[in-house]
Amino acid sequence: MRVSTKQLNKYPWLLRPFFWNQKRKYGTVLQPGLLWGRVPKLFAAVAVLYGVLDRKSSPLDPVLRSLVTVRVSQINWCHFCVDINSATLSKRAGSMDKVEALEQWKESDLFDEKEKVVLEYTEAVTYSDQQVSDELIQRLKGFFDEDGIVELTGLIAFQNLSSKFNSALDVPPQGFCKLPAETTKAAENNT
């Protein structure tokens, strides 16, 4: 990593419950959490935003949220994010099939029309050389009300923040998911 983490006992006591929860949930403290934790107010803001976006009452179902987070992570070459978000997607979807097909989602029959529109929107928001069209928003409105579109856009923006942060600081994967060979090879070639 390009910035070091500190020993756990060097972080403010207010952050330690978050780290304890990560260790309980993932078996280890997440490296990005330790980096965000270097600026505790920033850590708190990111944690609250993530909690709102990944809540059970979200209008976006869990598989769809995971598709978005993995796709944004792939685009931004965030090795850590692809790792942890792929593990979450495979758990939520019940298999690795969608994880393995995600980079070629346009050619795959694994994704339904709603997922394809969401992935198209995700790419339009994430790629700097693309723009969101009125026509694309109209297709999204076939699946979501305006609050749902705002939440989807917030999720895409958050994952761009997170994956660009981790990618810039070269946060490595922590071994949560056996990544598809193509993704692993492409990630290695890009480093």
C-alpha positions as CSV (number, residue, x, y, z in Angstrom):
1,M,0.0,0.0,0.0
2,R,1.1,3.5,-0.7
3,V,0.1,4.8,2.8
4,S,0.8,2.7,5.9
5,T,-1.8,1.7,8.5
6,K,-1.2,2.1,12.2
7,Q,-1.3,-0.4,15.0
8,L,-4.9,-0.9,16.2
9,N,-4.1,0.6,19.6
10,K,-3.0,3.8,17.9
11,Y,-6.5,4.6,16.5
12,P,-9.0,6.6,18.5
13,W,-11.0,4.5,20.9
14,L,-14.2,5.6,19.1
15,L,-13.1,3.6,16.0
16,R,-12.2,0.4,17.7
17,P,-15.8,-1.0,17.9
18,F,-15.9,-0.6,14.1
19,F,-12.7,-2.6,13.7
20,W,-13.9,-5.2,16.2
21,N,-17.1,-5.6,14.1
22,Q,-15.1,-5.9,10.9
23,K,-13.0,-8.6,12.5
24,R,-16.1,-10.4,13.7
25,K,-17.8,-10.2,10.3
26,Y,-14.8,-10.7,7.9
27,G,-12.3,-12.5,10.2
28,T,-9.9,-9.6,9.9
29,V,-9.9,-5.8,10.0
30,L,-10.3,-4.3,6.6
31,Q,-7.2,-2.4,5.3
32,P,-9.4,0.4,3.8
33,G,-10.9,0.9,7.2
34,L,-7.5,1.4,8.7
35,L,-6.6,3.9,6.1
36,W,-9.9,5.9,6.4
37,G,-9.4,5.7,10.2
38,R,-6.3,7.8,9.9
39,V,-8.8,10.7,9.6
40,P,-11.6,9.7,12.1
41,K,-14.2,12.2,11.0
42,L,-13.7,11.0,7.4
43,F,-14.0,7.4,8.5
44,A,-17.3,8.2,10.3
45,A,-18.8,10.0,7.3
46,V,-17.9,7.1,5.0
47,A,-19.2,4.5,7.4
48,V,-22.5,6.3,7.8
49,L,-23.0,6.7,4.1
50,Y,-22.1,3.0,3.5
51,G,-24.6,2.0,6.2
52,V,-27.4,3.9,4.5
53,L,-26.7,2.5,1.1
54,D,-26.4,-1.1,2.2
55,R,-29.4,-1.2,4.5
56,K,-32.0,-4.0,4.4
57,S,-34.8,-1.6,3.5
58,S,-33.1,-0.2,0.4
59,P,-35.2,-0.1,-2.7
60,L,-32.3,-1.8,-4.5
61,D,-32.2,-5.5,-3.9
62,P,-28.9,-7.0,-2.5
63,V,-27.9,-8.8,-5.7
64,L,-28.4,-5.6,-7.7
65,R,-26.4,-3.6,-5.2
66,S,-23.5,-6.1,-5.4
67,L,-23.6,-6.1,-9.2
68,V,-23.1,-2.4,-9.1
69,T,-20.3,-2.4,-6.6
70,V,-18.4,-5.2,-8.4
71,R,-18.7,-3.5,-11.8
72,V,-17.6,-0.1,-10.5
73,S,-14.7,-1.8,-8.8
74,Q,-13.7,-3.6,-12.0
75,I,-13.8,-0.4,-14.0
76,N,-11.6,1.5,-11.4
77,W,-9.1,-1.4,-11.0
78,C,-9.7,-1.7,-7.3
79,H,-8.2,-5.1,-6.4
80,F,-9.5,-4.9,-2.8
81,C,-13.0,-3.9,-3.9
82,V,-13.3,-6.6,-6.6
83,D,-12.2,-9.1,-4.0
84,I,-14.6,-8.2,-1.2
85,N,-17.5,-7.2,-3.4
86,S,-17.2,-10.4,-5.6
87,A,-17.4,-12.5,-2.4
88,T,-20.6,-10.6,-1.4
89,L,-22.1,-10.9,-4.8
90,S,-21.4,-14.7,-5.0
91,K,-23.0,-15.1,-1.5
92,R,-26.0,-13.0,-2.4
93,A,-26.5,-14.6,-5.9
94,G,-25.8,-18.1,-4.6
95,S,-23.0,-18.8,-7.1
96,M,-20.0,-17.3,-8.9
97,D,-21.8,-17.3,-12.2
98,K,-22.6,-13.6,-12.3
99,V,-19.2,-12.6,-10.9
100,E,-17.5,-14.5,-13.6
101,A,-19.7,-13.1,-16.4
102,L,-19.9,-9.5,-15.2
103,E,-17.2,-8.0,-17.3
104,Q,-19.1,-9.3,-20.4
105,W,-22.6,-8.6,-19.1
106,K,-23.8,-7.3,-22.4
107,E,-23.2,-10.7,-24.1
108,S,-24.5,-12.8,-21.2
109,D,-27.9,-14.3,-20.7
110,L,-27.4,-14.4,-16.9
111,F,-28.5,-10.9,-16.4
112,D,-32.2,-9.8,-16.7
113,E,-33.3,-6.6,-18.3
114,K,-33.4,-4.7,-15.1
115,E,-29.8,-5.7,-14.3
116,K,-28.7,-4.8,-17.8
117,V,-30.2,-1.3,-17.6
118,V,-28.6,-0.8,-14.1
119,L,-25.2,-2.0,-15.4
120,E,-25.5,0.3,-18.4
121,Y,-26.3,3.2,-16.1
122,T,-23.4,2.2,-13.8
123,E,-21.0,2.4,-16.7
124,A,-22.4,5.7,-18.0
125,V,-21.9,7.3,-14.6
126,T,-18.5,5.7,-13.9
127,Y,-16.7,6.0,-17.3
128,S,-15.4,9.6,-17.8
129,D,-15.9,9.3,-21.6
130,Q,-19.7,8.5,-21.3
131,Q,-22.7,10.5,-20.4
132,V,-26.1,9.6,-19.0
133,S,-28.8,10.2,-21.6
134,D,-32.4,11.1,-21.0
135,E,-33.3,7.9,-22.8
136,L,-31.3,5.8,-20.3
137,I,-33.1,7.5,-17.4
138,Q,-36.4,6.7,-19.0
139,R,-35.5,3.0,-19.2
140,L,-34.5,3.1,-15.5
141,K,-37.9,4.6,-14.7
142,G,-39.4,1.4,-16.0
143,F,-37.9,-0.3,-13.0
144,F,-37.4,2.4,-10.3
145,D,-39.3,5.4,-9.0
146,E,-37.3,8.7,-8.7
147,D,-36.2,7.9,-5.1
148,G,-34.8,4.6,-6.3
149,I,-32.9,6.3,-9.1
150,V,-31.4,8.7,-6.6
151,E,-30.4,5.8,-4.4
152,L,-28.9,3.9,-7.3
153,T,-26.9,7.0,-8.3
154,G,-25.7,7.5,-4.7
155,L,-24.6,3.8,-4.6
156,I,-22.7,4.2,-7.9
157,A,-21.1,7.5,-6.7
158,F,-20.2,5.9,-3.3
159,Q,-18.5,2.9,-4.9
160,N,-16.6,5.2,-7.2
161,L,-15.4,7.1,-4.2
162,S,-14.4,3.9,-2.3
163,S,-12.8,2.1,-5.3
164,K,-10.9,5.2,-6.4
165,F,-9.6,5.7,-2.9
166,N,-8.5,2.1,-2.6
167,S,-7.0,2.0,-6.1
168,A,-5.1,5.2,-5.6
169,L,-3.6,3.9,-2.4
170,D,-3.0,0.4,-3.9
171,V,-4.9,-1.5,-1.3
172,P,-4.4,-5.2,-2.0
173,P,-7.1,-7.9,-2.0
174,Q,-7.5,-9.6,1.4
175,G,-8.5,-13.0,0.0
176,F,-12.3,-12.9,0.4
177,C,-13.0,-14.4,-3.0
178,K,-11.4,-16.6,-5.5
179,L,-11.4,-14.2,-8.4
180,P,-12.1,-15.3,-11.9
181,A,-8.9,-15.9,-13.9
182,E,-9.6,-13.1,-16.4
183,T,-10.1,-10.5,-13.7
184,T,-7.1,-11.6,-11.8
185,K,-4.9,-11.6,-14.9
186,A,-6.2,-8.2,-16.1
187,A,-5.6,-6.7,-12.6
188,E,-2.0,-8.1,-12.6
189,N,-1.3,-6.7,-16.0
190,N,-2.5,-3.3,-15.0
191,T,-0.2,-3.0,-11.9
